[in-house]
């Protein structure tokens, strides 16, 4: 409120105090008789309306040391750039506690999303001997947060050793255990009920499923084209956990594997994009026509794949559509500005090999129209998070 607007209200308050006290400040006098009219009390200031929730994107900037916070509809889309640690890869949000976790080349970063600051950078149990960047660098890769937010699981790579799934206790701020998994786990997936966690082991054609209580681990082979060795393109990259608790893994725009992490059973359905596939996610919106739709990033004609980059949209009933893209991308998430808006796919331009670019592509899932949002620093992993209003 402007200072000038306070003057009449202040005069009223002073007059009221004079009627009540009748003499110098601090003196005690008799209260006025009931028939004496009371001075009007100042009117209460109106309660400000709470600001609406903010639907934002978090993306790791793999060519820097930062996590970008992005509002795709803002005039300046990057609303914050938070230093997290060298060569960040995976990011996971815990919106209920307004925090995020980032796997970097030098440790696990803990980010307070309310203040947009890093609160900790915790070294791994299997710390890399040297710091580098790029697809083959050592350090943290994929990660996931347990459903209750109490535990973070981080895949840590240190060539030529096998990788480890390290267990981070959020309350104590320390790594408490680790489990051997396969080579270069691009992604970490967690059971919706919290019973298991799994790594997607890129170079050993497997999914390693770890019991969250006992840390007992077993590996399920995922090689629809066979184990073709290190130089093959027909490897797993990223996965999706369905509401039923199974894992979906796309391969080459030709086949989608569905893995039952409890029984180890693997089934497959065909895909049509014919493109080398990386990131994958699913629309989660009960009651919406798009609920259960799977989105898969395609990066082009590599290995047995023959077509260019695309977004493959696989509906819950199995029908699919292929949206051609002019650029390469690494990961994908779903996003909408408000509950009244249509869902969009957001693809991160920080492809792990040559061809990456500084930005995000947003595809409206109703109209399939595309737009680009500039984000400098090679945005590699992207997730959406809804935060309380200020």
C-alpha positions in Angstrom: 0.0 0.0 0.0 1.5 3.5 -0.8 2.7 5.5 2.2 0.2 8.4 1.4 -2.7 5.9 1.7 -1.6 5.0 5.2 -2.0 8.6 6.6 -5.8 8.8 7.0 -5.8 5.3 8.5 -3.0 6.3 10.9 -4.9 9.5 11.9 -7.9 7.4 12.7 -5.9 5.0 14.9 -4.3 7.9 16.7 -7.7 9.5 17.4 -9.0 6.2 18.7 -6.1 5.8 21.0 -6.7 9.4 22.3 -10.3 8.5 23.2 -9.2 5.4 25.0 -6.2 6.8 27.0 -7.2 10.5 27.4 -3.7 11.5 28.6 -0.1 10.8 28.0 1.1 7.5 26.7 1.3 5.0 29.5 -1.4 6.5 31.7 -4.3 4.3 33.0 -7.8 5.8 32.7 -11.3 4.5 33.0 -12.9 2.9 30.0 -15.6 5.0 28.3 -19.2 4.3 29.3 -21.2 2.0 27.0 -23.2 4.9 25.6 -20.0 6.6 24.4 -19.6 5.8 20.7 -16.5 3.8 20.0 -14.0 5.0 17.4 -14.2 3.0 14.2 -11.7 0.2 13.9 -9.4 0.2 11.0 -10.6 -2.0 8.2 -8.7 -5.2 7.7 -6.5 -5.5 4.6 -7.9 -7.9 2.1 -6.3 -11.3 2.1 -4.2 -11.7 -1.0 -5.1 -14.4 -3.4 -2.6 -17.3 -3.4 -0.6 -17.6 -6.5 -1.4 -20.6 -8.7 0.9 -23.6 -8.8 3.9 -23.4 -11.1 4.3 -26.1 -13.7 8.0 -26.1 -14.6 10.7 -28.2 -16.3 14.0 -29.3 -14.9 16.7 -30.1 -17.3 20.4 -31.0 -16.8 22.9 -29.1 -18.8 25.4 -31.7 -19.7 27.9 -29.3 -21.3 28.1 -27.3 -18.1 27.7 -27.8 -14.3 24.1 -26.6 -14.0 20.4 -27.6 -13.7 18.1 -25.3 -15.7 14.6 -24.5 -14.4 12.5 -23.7 -17.4 9.1 -22.1 -17.9 8.4 -22.8 -21.6 5.7 -20.0 -21.8 7.8 -17.3 -20.2 9.5 -14.5 -22.2 12.8 -15.7 -20.7 12.2 -19.4 -20.5 15.2 -20.2 -18.2 14.0 -18.8 -14.9 16.9 -20.2 -12.9 20.3 -21.9 -13.5 21.5 -23.8 -10.4 25.1 -25.0 -10.1 24.9 -28.7 -9.3 28.3 -30.2 -10.3 30.3 -31.2 -13.4 28.6 -32.9 -16.4 25.1 -33.5 -14.9 23.2 -36.5 -16.4 20.0 -37.7 -14.7 17.5 -35.6 -12.7 14.6 -36.6 -10.5 12.1 -34.4 -8.8 10.4 -34.8 -5.4 7.6 -32.2 -5.7 6.0 -33.2 -2.4 9.2 -32.0 -0.6 10.1 -29.3 -3.1 13.5 -30.8 -4.0 15.3 -32.4 -6.8 18.3 -34.7 -7.1 20.9 -34.6 -9.9 23.5 -37.2 -10.8 26.7 -35.5 -11.8 30.2 -36.6 -12.7 31.4 -35.8 -9.1 28.5 -36.7 -6.9 24.8 -36.5 -6.1 23.5 -32.9 -5.9 20.5 -32.1 -3.7 18.5 -29.1 -4.8 16.0 -27.0 -2.8 13.4 -26.0 -5.4 11.8 -23.4 -3.1 15.0 -21.3 -3.0 16.4 -22.7 -6.3 19.7 -23.5 -4.6 21.9 -26.6 -4.2 22.0 -27.6 -0.6 24.5 -30.5 -0.9 26.9 -32.3 -3.3 27.6 -35.7 -1.9 30.5 -37.8 -3.3 29.6 -41.3 -4.5 30.9 -44.5 -2.7 32.6 -45.3 -6.1 33.9 -41.9 -6.9 35.4 -41.5 -10.4 39.2 -41.2 -10.6 38.9 -38.2 -13.0 36.2 -35.8 -14.1 35.1 -35.7 -17.7 31.9 -35.1 -19.8 30.2 -36.8 -22.7 28.4 -40.1 -23.1 31.3 -42.2 -21.8 32.3 -40.2 -18.8 32.4 -41.8 -15.4 30.1 -40.8 -12.5 26.4 -40.7 -12.0 24.0 -41.6 -14.8 20.4 -42.5 -14.2 18.6 -42.0 -10.8 15.2 -42.4 -9.2 13.5 -41.4 -6.0 11.5 -43.9 -3.9 7.7 -43.2 -3.7 8.0 -41.9 -0.2 10.9 -39.6 -1.0 13.2 -41.2 1.6 15.7 -42.8 -0.7 17.4 -41.9 -3.9 18.9 -44.7 -6.1 21.8 -43.5 -8.3 23.6 -45.5 -11.1 27.3 -44.9 -10.9 29.6 -45.8 -13.8 33.4 -46.2 -13.6 34.9 -47.8 -16.7 36.0 -50.5 -17.2 34.5 -51.8 -13.9 30.8 -52.8 -13.7 28.5 -50.0 -12.6 26.9 -49.8 -9.1 23.5 -48.8 -7.9 24.2 -46.6 -4.9 21.6 -46.1 -2.2 21.3 -42.6 -0.7 19.4 -41.9 2.5 17.8 -38.5 2.3 17.4 -37.9 6.0 21.0 -38.5 6.9 22.4 -37.1 3.6 24.7 -40.1 3.1 25.1 -43.1 0.8 24.5 -46.2 2.8 24.9 -49.2 0.4 25.7 -50.2 -3.2 24.9 -53.1 -5.5 26.7 -54.3 -8.6 24.7 -53.8 -11.8 25.4 -53.9 -15.5 27.6 -51.6 -17.7 26.6 -48.0 -18.2 23.1 -47.8 -16.7 21.5 -44.9 -18.6 18.3 -45.1 -16.6 17.0 -46.1 -13.1 13.4 -47.1 -12.6 11.5 -47.6 -9.3 8.4 -49.6 -8.5 5.3 -47.5 -7.8 4.9 -49.4 -4.5 8.6 -49.1 -3.6 9.3 -52.9 -3.5 12.0 -52.9 -6.2 14.3 -50.6 -8.2 15.9 -51.4 -11.6 18.7 -50.2 -13.8 18.7 -50.2 -17.6 22.1 -51.6 -18.4 23.0 -50.2 -21.8 26.1 -52.1 -22.7 25.2 -55.5 -21.2 21.7 -55.8 -22.7 20.0 -56.2 -19.3 17.7 -54.9 -16.7 19.0 -55.5 -13.2 16.2 -55.7 -10.6 17.1 -55.0 -7.0 14.9 -55.8 -4.0 14.5 -52.5 -2.1 14.5 -54.2 1.3 17.3 -56.8 0.9 19.2 -55.3 -2.0 19.3 -58.8 -3.6 19.8 -58.3 -7.4 19.1 -60.4 -10.5 19.5 -59.5 -14.2 16.9 -60.0 -16.9 18.2 -60.1 -20.5 16.6 -57.6 -22.8 18.1 -58.2 -26.3 15.4 -58.6 -29.0 18.0 -58.6 -31.7 20.5 -60.7 -29.7 23.5 -59.6 -27.7 25.5 -58.0 -30.5 28.4 -56.7 -28.4 29.6 -53.3 -27.4 29.6 -51.7 -30.9 25.9 -52.5 -31.7 23.1 -49.9 -31.8 20.5 -52.5 -30.8 20.8 -51.8 -27.0 18.4 -50.6 -24.3 18.6 -47.0 -23.2 15.6 -45.7 -21.1 12.5 -47.3 -19.8 9.0 -46.6 -18.5 7.3 -48.2 -15.4 3.6 -48.8 -16.1 0.8 -48.5 -13.6 0.8 -52.3 -13.5 4.4 -52.3 -12.4 5.9 -53.6 -15.6 8.8 -52.0 -17.5 8.5 -50.9 -21.1 11.7 -50.7 -23.2 11.6 -49.5 -26.9 14.2 -50.7 -29.5 15.0 -49.2 -32.8 11.4 -48.2 -33.6 10.7 -51.8 -34.3 9.8 -53.5 -31.0 8.6 -52.6 -27.5 9.6 -55.1 -24.8 7.5 -55.4 -21.6 9.4 -56.8 -18.7 7.8 -58.2 -15.6 10.4 -57.5 -12.9 9.0 -60.1 -10.5 8.7 -63.1 -12.7 11.3 -62.1 -15.3 8.9 -62.7 -18.2 9.5 -60.6 -21.3 6.9 -60.1 -24.0 7.0 -57.8 -27.1 4.8 -55.8 -29.4 5.8 -54.1 -32.7 6.6 -50.5 -33.2 6.6 -48.6 -36.5 9.0 -45.6 -36.3 12.1 -47.5 -37.6 14.4 -45.1 -35.7 17.1 -45.6 -33.1 15.3 -44.9 -29.8 16.4 -43.3 -26.6 14.2 -41.6 -24.1 10.7 -42.8 -23.2 7.9 -41.7 -20.9 4.2 -42.1 -20.3 1.2 -39.8 -19.9 -0.3 -40.1 -16.5 -3.7 -38.4 -16.4 -6.6 -40.6 -15.2 -9.8 -39.9 -17.1 -7.9 -38.3 -19.9 -8.0 -39.8 -23.4 -4.2 -39.8 -23.4 -3.8 -41.6 -20.1 -1.3 -44.5 -20.6 0.1 -43.1 -23.9 3.8 -43.9 -24.3 6.1 -41.4 -25.9 9.5 -42.5 -27.4 12.3 -40.4 -28.7 13.8 -41.5 -32.0 17.3 -40.3 -33.1 17.6 -41.5 -36.6 18.9 -44.3 -38.9 21.4 -46.1 -36.9 22.0 -49.9 -36.9 18.9 -51.7 -38.2 16.7 -48.5 -38.0 16.1 -46.9 -41.4 14.2 -43.7 -40.7 15.0 -40.2 -39.3 14.5 -38.7 -35.9 10.9 -38.7 -34.6 8.6 -38.9 -31.7 6.6 -42.1 -31.6 3.3 -41.9 -29.8 1.9 -45.2 -28.7 -1.7 -45.1 -27.3 -2.8 -47.3 -24.5 -4.7 -49.5 -27.0 -1.5 -50.1 -29.0 -2.1 -47.9 -32.0 0.7 -45.5 -32.8 1.6 -42.3 -34.6 5.0 -41.1 -35.7 5.8 -37.4 -35.7 8.9 -36.5 -37.7 11.4 -34.2 -36.1 14.1 -32.0 -37.7 16.5 -32.3 -34.7 18.0 -34.9 -32.4 17.0 -35.4 -28.8 17.9 -37.5 -25.8 15.0 -37.7 -23.4 11.3 -36.8 -23.2 8.8 -35.9 -20.5 5.1 -34.8 -20.4 4.1 -31.3 -19.5 1.1 -28.9 -19.4 1.1 -25.4 -18.0 -2.2 -25.9 -16.2 -4.8 -28.6 -15.7 -6.9 -26.9 -18.4 -4.2 -27.1 -21.0 -3.5 -29.9 -23.4 -0.7 -32.3 -22.8 2.6 -31.8 -24.6 5.7 -33.8 -25.0 8.9 -32.0 -24.2 12.1 -33.4 -25.8 15.6 -32.4 -24.6 18.1 -31.5 -27.4 21.2 -32.8 -25.6 21.6 -36.0 -27.5 24.6 -37.9 -26.1 26.4 -38.1 -29.4 27.1 -35.7 -32.3 24.0 -33.7 -33.4 22.9 -32.3 -30.0 21.6 -28.7 -29.8 20.8 -26.1 -27.2 17.1 -26.3 -26.7 13.9 -28.2 -26.1 11.2 -29.2 -28.6 7.6 -29.1 -27.4 5.0 -31.1 -29.3 1.4 -30.5 -28.6 -0.1 -34.0 -28.3 -3.5 -32.9 -29.6 -2.5 -30.9 -32.7 1.1 -32.3 -33.1 2.3 -28.8 -33.6 6.0 -28.2 -32.6 7.8 -25.3 -31.2 11.3 -24.8 -29.8 12.5 -23.3 -26.6 16.2 -22.2 -26.4 18.1 -23.6 -23.5 21.9 -23.1 -23.7 24.2 -25.9 -22.3 23.1 -29.1 -23.9 19.9 -30.0 -22.0 20.1 -33.8 -21.7 17.6 -35.1 -19.2 14.3 -33.3 -18.7 11.5 -33.8 -16.1 8.4 -31.8 -15.2 7.6 -30.6 -11.7 4.6 -28.8 -10.3 5.5 -26.5 -7.3 3.3 -24.5 -5.0 2.7 -20.9 -5.9 4.7 -18.2 -4.2 
